Amino acid sequence: MAKAEAAEQKADVAADDRQRERAWREAAHLWDRAADRETDGKRRAQYAQKAEAARAKADAAPAVGVDRSARVAELAEKLRDPRTLN
C-alpha cells in the first residue's frame, strides 16, 4: 500500500507525460497486488477501486498548461519540515 501511494505521488510530480503515465500504471499494478494480498473484503474492494482509478488517470489525456514546477516546489517545501510528512 505504501509503495502504491508513493507511485501516485511520483505520478503527480512527473516531469513529462510519459513518466506520468508509467507512474500511474505502476501505481495501478501495486494497488492490484495489495488487493490480491488483502483478506478483508472491504479493503480489497477499496484497493481494486484505486487500481482502476490509477489506470483511468494513466489513460487520460495529459493536462495542458499544468505548471508542474509549482507542485514540485510545494512538495519540496513539505519535505524540508519533517513535521508535515504525516
One Martini backbone bead per residue (centre of mass of N, CA, C, O) as a GRO file, in nm:
protein
   86
    1MET     BB    1   0.057   0.062  -0.022
    2ALA     BB    2   0.298   0.258   0.000
    3LYS     BB    3   0.399   0.216  -0.290
    4ALA     BB    4   0.145   0.320  -0.433
    5GLU     BB    5   0.150   0.603  -0.311
    6ALA     BB    6   0.430   0.675  -0.423
    7ALA     BB    7   0.351   0.645  -0.723
    8GLU     BB    8   0.141   0.871  -0.717
    9GLN     BB    9   0.337   1.097  -0.642
   10LYS     BB   10   0.517   1.059  -0.887
   11ALA     BB   11   0.294   1.132  -1.092
   12ASP     BB   12   0.241   1.426  -0.990
   13VAL     BB   13   0.575   1.502  -1.049
   14ALA     BB   14   0.611   1.460  -1.330
   15ALA     BB   15   0.789   1.586  -1.603
   16ASP     BB   16   0.627   1.394  -1.797
   17ASP     BB   17   0.387   1.208  -1.958
   18ARG     BB   18   0.535   0.936  -1.959
   19GLN     BB   19   0.598   0.923  -1.655
   20ARG     BB   20   0.310   0.952  -1.558
   21GLU     BB   21   0.193   0.697  -1.687
   22ARG     BB   22   0.390   0.492  -1.560
   23ALA     BB   23   0.322   0.559  -1.262
   24TRP     BB   24   0.019   0.487  -1.278
   25ARG     BB   25   0.064   0.191  -1.362
   26GLU     BB   26   0.226   0.113  -1.114
   27ALA     BB   27   0.007   0.179  -0.910
   28ALA     BB   28  -0.201  -0.022  -1.016
   29HIS     BB   29  -0.031  -0.273  -0.970
   30LEU     BB   30   0.004  -0.231  -0.659
   31TRP     BB   31  -0.299  -0.235  -0.592
   32ASP     BB   32  -0.347  -0.521  -0.694
   33ARG     BB   33  -0.155  -0.660  -0.499
   34ALA     BB   34  -0.296  -0.562  -0.241
   35ALA     BB   35  -0.569  -0.696  -0.305
   36ASP     BB   36  -0.466  -0.994  -0.320
   37ARG     BB   37  -0.358  -0.987  -0.008
   38GLU     BB   38  -0.625  -0.920   0.099
   39THR     BB   39  -0.880  -1.026   0.339
   40ASP     BB   40  -1.047  -0.777   0.334
   41GLY     BB   41  -1.312  -0.690   0.143
   42LYS     BB   42  -1.320  -0.382   0.170
   43ARG     BB   43  -1.022  -0.330   0.100
   44ARG     BB   44  -1.011  -0.476  -0.166
   45ALA     BB   45  -1.213  -0.289  -0.308
   46GLN     BB   46  -1.054  -0.029  -0.262
   47TYR     BB   47  -0.796  -0.114  -0.417
   48ALA     BB   48  -0.935  -0.173  -0.687
   49GLN     BB   49  -1.039   0.114  -0.726
   50LYS     BB   50  -0.756   0.248  -0.729
   51ALA     BB   51  -0.656   0.098  -0.978
   52GLU     BB   52  -0.867   0.208  -1.177
   53ALA     BB   53  -0.799   0.507  -1.134
   54ALA     BB   54  -0.504   0.487  -1.228
   55ARG     BB   55  -0.570   0.392  -1.517
   56ALA     BB   56  -0.737   0.638  -1.595
   57LYS     BB   57  -0.504   0.842  -1.558
   58ALA     BB   58  -0.317   0.710  -1.769
   59ASP     BB   59  -0.535   0.740  -2.013
   60ALA     BB   60  -0.539   1.022  -1.988
   61ALA     BB   61  -0.507   1.318  -2.085
   62PRO     BB   62  -0.300   1.555  -2.076
   63ALA     BB   63  -0.241   1.832  -1.915
   64VAL     BB   64  -0.286   2.157  -2.003
   65GLY     BB   65  -0.085   2.391  -1.844
   66VAL     BB   66   0.070   2.258  -1.624
   67ASP     BB   67   0.241   2.349  -1.322
   68ARG     BB   68   0.484   2.149  -1.195
   69SER     BB   69   0.680   2.334  -1.042
   70ALA     BB   70   0.485   2.411  -0.815
   71ARG     BB   71   0.444   2.125  -0.704
   72VAL     BB   72   0.740   2.068  -0.641
   73ALA     BB   73   0.779   2.305  -0.446
   74GLU     BB   74   0.567   2.215  -0.242
   75LEU     BB   75   0.696   1.938  -0.173
   76ALA     BB   76   0.974   2.047  -0.089
   77GLU     BB   77   0.871   2.209   0.152
   78LYS     BB   78   0.763   1.966   0.312
   79LEU     BB   79   1.045   1.817   0.336
   80ARG     BB   80   1.185   2.030   0.523
   81ASP     BB   81   0.939   1.951   0.718
   82PRO     BB   82   0.886   1.668   0.905
   83ARG     BB   83   0.596   1.736   1.027
   84THR     BB   84   0.444   1.718   0.727
   85LEU     BB   85   0.446   1.404   0.652
   86ASN     BB   86   0.181   1.317   0.849
   0.00000   0.00000   0.00000
